[in-house]
Amino acid sequence: YLLLPNMGISQTEVDTDAIYGMQSRIRTLLPVMTEQSDYFSNYKLNLYRAECPLWDNDNAMCSSQGCAVDTLEENEVSDVWKRFSDVDPSSKKNETKCNWEHNSQLDYCYLDEVSSEQDCVFVSLVNNPERFTGYSGDHTAAIWRNIYEQNCFVVDDDESLKEKSRRESFYKPGMYPFQLSPKEDDILTISPSVASQEKRMLNKIISGFHASISSHICENYYDTNRNRWTRNLECWLAKVGNYPERIENIFFNYALLHQAFVRIADQLVEMENNSTSSFCPDNLAIDARTKLAFDNLAFIAQQDRKVIMSSKFFADEESQKFKETFRKHFHDVSRIMDCVGCDKCRLWGKLQITGYGTALKLLFEPETQLNDLRPSEIVALVNTFDRIAHSVQSSFWFQLRRRADLSVKFIQFVIALSFKAPTREILSFFAEQLWYIFYAILYICNVPRLI
Ligand SMILES: Cc1cc2nc3c(=O)[nH]c(=O)nc-3n(C[C@H](O)[C@H](O)[C@H](O)COP(=O)(O)OP(=O)(O)OC[C@H]3O[C@@H](n4cnc5c(N)ncnc54)[C@H](O)[C@@H]3O)c2cc1C
């Protein structure tokens, strides 16, 4: 966005090869959870009744069919979720060993289960996949702009840049955003040199989250001319591929979530010794296959040490003090998700921000225990990891496709110089099919599984 080139966002601390390696080891585990498990394929959230904190009137609801979400009727909600819904955190706290009481000192996200439980609905994530919906224009631009301008941080000392971005802000009448965080947390009042590493981290998470959404849109794009779902390379290049720092931020988010699973694995080892249940209210509610896939994911993450980000965040006193500001800004971003005018985009936006918020809580609040996490947090974490894993995969395929396209264009150029019609047209047509032949060979050789 406007501010990003000067935010030092292009630095990377992750090993992309190690991430591809991790991908190949966990690729079969994630669908076991996100597609086949009653627990991880359902989600509970306040989808329709949460207030947008940014602007008063909000008539920008997306009317496209693609934006609609099918919610679950009461009799369609899986037993495991019904069971969780019956748990009253305060009265059963000791009995279940869950600490679901809201603790604003630890939470990085605005959680519907805490703030508006009665307005929550259940949705099947499998039946409402994240993909192109057609939601775009002034409304989406204003939301992304608000997220970057009000909640990301300026790391460099470029005062003129900050002024410029303020002056250039545009919002439709009635859409000028309220300042969510208290005044003292305004990005302009925080010295750019304080906690710069942590500020960069927040900027990267947001940009990686945005790039990941864009990847899913382009990976599952509806081509209105051909009336079919397709992968759209031009879309991916325009939104992600032409900006190397956005690809890096996808990998950064992968590493962050990966690190959260390493922390979970450490706790699982401790729990095994103490025979404490890992899921609240108890392990028995989760079927054995799902539990095994979850544990394996965590232990594989634990073994893949190379993926882990090396930097220590919030290590010195100054950045420790900054943590509260960081939390407030992330919290505000999670509230902005309620302004998204497309139901399906709002569902996935809320889920993924909750997933990142849960990872931050596990990583930077040492007292957070796995069995303290609410179902919506742990389900969001697993599904967000699945989403970012898809984005990593998309980056691989789209970059391969881009190279293949360049080669095809070169071959066509040589053909155009060397042959006359109709041979030129015939050869050019076959050259165009080369990508599909190449793709078929990769597929037959099972390359996607090796990456
Ligand atoms: C939370 C949320 C969820 C959404 N989910 C969906 C969905 O599921 N399906 C769907 O079809 N649409 C979804 N949208 C809309 C989608 O994100 C785009 O806004 C829309 O496709 C229009 O895209 P655009 O090309 O105009 O640029 P946008 O993606 O709207 O980006 C706006 C500006 O932000 C900057 N920018 C873009 N990407 C990055 C990045 N990674 N890092 C830094 N800066 C960046 C660029 O300057 C760009 O011009 C969602 C929007 C939001 C806010």
The ligand as a Gaussian input file, in Angstrom:
#p B3LYP/6-31G(d) Opt

LIG

0 1
 C      -11.146000      -8.665000       4.723000
 C      -11.456000      -8.790000       3.255000
 C      -11.722000     -10.037000       2.720000
 C      -11.994000     -10.179000       1.365000
 N      -12.269000     -11.420000       0.869000
 C      -12.576000     -11.557000      -0.441000
 C      -12.937000     -12.842000      -0.975000
 O      -12.984000     -13.857000      -0.257000
 N      -13.261000     -12.914000      -2.296000
 C      -13.234000     -11.803000      -3.126000
 O      -13.513000     -11.937000      -4.316000
 N      -12.892000     -10.582000      -2.634000
 C      -12.565000     -10.431000      -1.330000
 N      -12.235000      -9.189000      -0.847000
 C      -11.994000      -8.091000      -1.785000
 C      -10.542000      -8.156000      -2.307000
 O       -9.617000      -8.223000      -1.217000
 C      -10.155000      -6.930000      -3.132000
 O      -10.393000      -5.775000      -2.380000
 C      -10.892000      -6.835000      -4.454000
 O      -10.685000      -8.003000      -5.204000
 C      -10.397000      -5.621000      -5.272000
 O       -9.013000      -5.792000      -5.531000
 P       -8.052000      -4.700000      -6.058000
 O       -7.217000      -5.347000      -7.126000
 O       -8.796000      -3.465000      -6.425000
 O       -7.042000      -4.336000      -4.872000
 P       -7.196000      -4.647000      -3.340000
 O       -6.855000      -6.077000      -3.070000
 O       -8.509000      -4.134000      -2.871000
 O       -6.019000      -3.768000      -2.711000
 C       -6.149000      -2.359000      -2.510000
 C       -4.758000      -1.737000      -2.576000
 O       -3.984000      -2.286000      -1.519000
 C       -2.642000      -2.464000      -1.940000
 N       -2.306000      -3.886000      -1.737000
 C       -2.859000      -4.957000      -2.334000
 N       -2.354000      -6.087000      -1.834000
 C       -1.442000      -5.717000      -0.903000
 C       -0.587000      -6.439000      -0.056000
 N       -0.584000      -7.778000      -0.033000
 N        0.224000      -5.740000       0.768000
 C        0.221000      -4.401000       0.777000
 N       -0.587000      -3.656000       0.005000
 C       -1.407000      -4.296000      -0.837000
 C       -2.569000      -2.062000      -3.410000
 O       -2.056000      -0.757000      -3.462000
 C       -4.009000      -2.090000      -3.852000
 O       -4.247000      -1.149000      -4.855000
 C      -11.994000      -9.029000       0.518000
 C      -11.757000      -7.763000       1.059000
 C      -11.506000      -7.629000       2.410000
 C      -11.277000      -6.250000       2.986000

